[in-house]
Amino acid sequence: MIKDLFSFENQSIQYDISRPAYPDELINKILQYCKNKDCILDVATGTGILLIPLFKYFNKSIGIDISETQISIPKEKYKDYNNIE
């Protein structure tokens, strides 16, 4: 059985608030390697800290995570965007 390590009270929210964003240099480096901007997949996306600055460059952005609690954060925050799943 897989345990959701972020299911404690407000832990995912606190993680999302306190986790620093990735530097622009890293985002730009990733974009250099992505010639095809059709789709991006972020495995272990957590609260979407890496996916969010990248989604605007891709036609479709998919984030997956084993933690339902973690993935619920970007699902709610970005529910109005058509290119994020």
Secondary structure as the mmCIF struct_conf table of DSSP 4:
data_model
#
loop_
_struct_conf.conf_type_id
_struct_conf.id
_struct_conf.beg_label_comp_id
_struct_conf.beg_label_asym_id
_struct_conf.beg_label_seq_id
_struct_conf.end_label_comp_id
_struct_conf.end_label_asym_id
_struct_conf.end_label_seq_id
TURN_TY1_P TURN_TY1_P1 LEU A 5 PHE A 6
BEND BEND1 PHE A 8 PHE A 8
TURN_TY1_P TURN_TY1_P2 GLU A 9 ASN A 10
HELX_RH_AL_P HELX_RH_AL_P1 GLN A 11 SER A 18
BEND BEND2 ARG A 19 ARG A 19
HELX_LH_PP_P HELX_LH_PP_P1 PRO A 20 PRO A 23
HELX_RH_AL_P HELX_RH_AL_P2 ASP A 24 TYR A 33
BEND BEND3 ASP A 38 ASP A 38
STRN STRN1 CYS A 39 VAL A 43
TURN_TY1_P TURN_TY1_P3 ALA A 44 ALA A 44
TURN_TY1_P TURN_TY1_P4 GLY A 46 LEU A 50
HELX_RH_AL_P HELX_RH_AL_P3 LEU A 51 LEU A 54
HELX_RH_3T_P HELX_RH_3T_P1 PHE A 55 TYR A 57
BEND BEND4 PHE A 58 ASN A 59
STRN STRN2 LYS A 60 ILE A 64
BEND BEND5 ILE A 66 ILE A 66
HELX_RH_AL_P HELX_RH_AL_P4 GLU A 68 LYS A 77
TURN_TY1_P TURN_TY1_P5 TYR A 78 ASP A 80
TURN_TY1_P TURN_TY1_P6 ASN A 82 ASN A 83
STRN STRN3 ILE A 84 ILE A 84
#
